[in-house]
Amino acid sequence: MSALQRSFHTVGWFVGTAYFIILQCTCLVAWIVLNAGPLSLPSPFDPYPFPLLSAVLALEAVLLTSFVLIRQSANDLQSDRRNHL
């Protein structure tokens, strides 16, 4: 595999771990606290109802879906080659 495919494969692997869920939840809570919580900034960069957060999460969903599908495709190809032998 090329370096780009290996990096996609690594991202696809990381997305399927509990560490990713913890990282995602931590970032989400930090975003909300910085913009609307008790520790909010004097001028929040994304005030409630968080339109920028929605856009970032939508873009992330599209990209992560692509990474997972690329990884799944590579695994299927490897499995097909193994079965052919």
C-alpha positions as CSV (number, residue, x, y, z in Angstrom):
1,M,0.0,0.0,0.0
2,S,1.1,3.6,-0.6
3,A,1.8,5.9,2.3
4,L,-1.5,7.7,1.7
5,Q,-3.4,4.4,1.9
6,R,-1.6,3.4,5.0
7,S,-2.5,6.8,6.7
8,F,-6.2,6.3,5.7
9,H,-6.0,2.8,7.1
10,T,-4.6,4.1,10.4
11,V,-7.2,6.8,10.7
12,G,-9.9,4.2,9.9
13,W,-8.5,1.9,12.6
14,F,-8.4,4.8,15.2
15,V,-12.0,5.8,14.6
16,G,-13.1,2.3,15.7
17,T,-11.5,2.6,19.1
18,A,-12.8,3.8,22.5
19,Y,-10.0,6.4,22.5
20,F,-11.6,8.1,19.6
21,I,-15.0,8.2,21.4
22,I,-13.3,9.7,24.5
23,L,-11.4,12.3,22.4
24,Q,-14.6,13.2,20.5
25,C,-16.6,13.7,23.7
26,T,-13.9,15.7,25.3
27,C,-13.6,18.0,22.3
28,L,-17.4,18.4,22.2
29,V,-17.7,19.3,25.9
30,A,-14.7,21.7,25.6
31,W,-16.3,23.4,22.6
32,I,-19.6,23.9,24.5
33,V,-18.0,25.1,27.7
34,L,-15.8,27.6,25.9
35,N,-18.8,29.0,24.0
36,A,-21.8,28.8,26.4
37,G,-20.7,27.2,29.7
38,P,-19.5,28.8,33.0
39,L,-16.0,29.2,31.6
40,S,-17.1,30.8,28.3
41,L,-15.0,33.3,26.5
42,P,-15.9,37.0,26.6
43,S,-16.8,36.9,23.0
44,P,-17.5,33.2,22.0
45,F,-16.4,32.2,18.5
46,D,-19.4,30.0,18.0
47,P,-22.4,31.2,20.1
48,Y,-25.5,29.0,20.8
49,P,-27.0,27.1,18.8
50,F,-23.4,26.4,17.6
51,P,-23.6,26.5,13.8
52,L,-19.9,26.2,13.4
53,L,-19.8,23.1,15.5
54,S,-22.6,21.6,13.4
55,A,-20.6,22.2,10.2
56,V,-17.4,20.8,11.7
57,L,-19.2,17.6,12.9
58,A,-20.9,17.2,9.5
59,L,-17.6,17.5,7.7
60,E,-16.0,15.1,10.2
61,A,-18.8,12.6,9.6
62,V,-18.3,12.6,5.8
63,L,-14.5,12.3,6.1
64,L,-14.6,9.5,8.8
65,T,-17.1,7.6,6.7
66,S,-14.7,7.8,3.8
67,F,-11.8,6.6,5.9
68,V,-13.8,3.7,7.2
69,L,-15.0,2.7,3.8
70,I,-11.4,2.9,2.4
71,R,-10.2,0.7,5.2
72,Q,-13.0,-1.8,4.7
73,S,-12.3,-2.0,1.0
74,A,-8.7,-2.7,1.6
75,N,-9.6,-5.4,4.1
76,D,-12.0,-7.0,1.7
77,L,-9.4,-7.0,-1.1
78,Q,-6.9,-8.6,1.3
79,S,-9.5,-11.2,2.3
80,D,-10.4,-11.9,-1.3
81,R,-6.7,-12.5,-2.2
82,R,-6.3,-14.8,0.8
83,N,-9.4,-16.8,-0.2
84,H,-8.2,-17.1,-3.8
85,L,-5.0,-18.8,-2.6
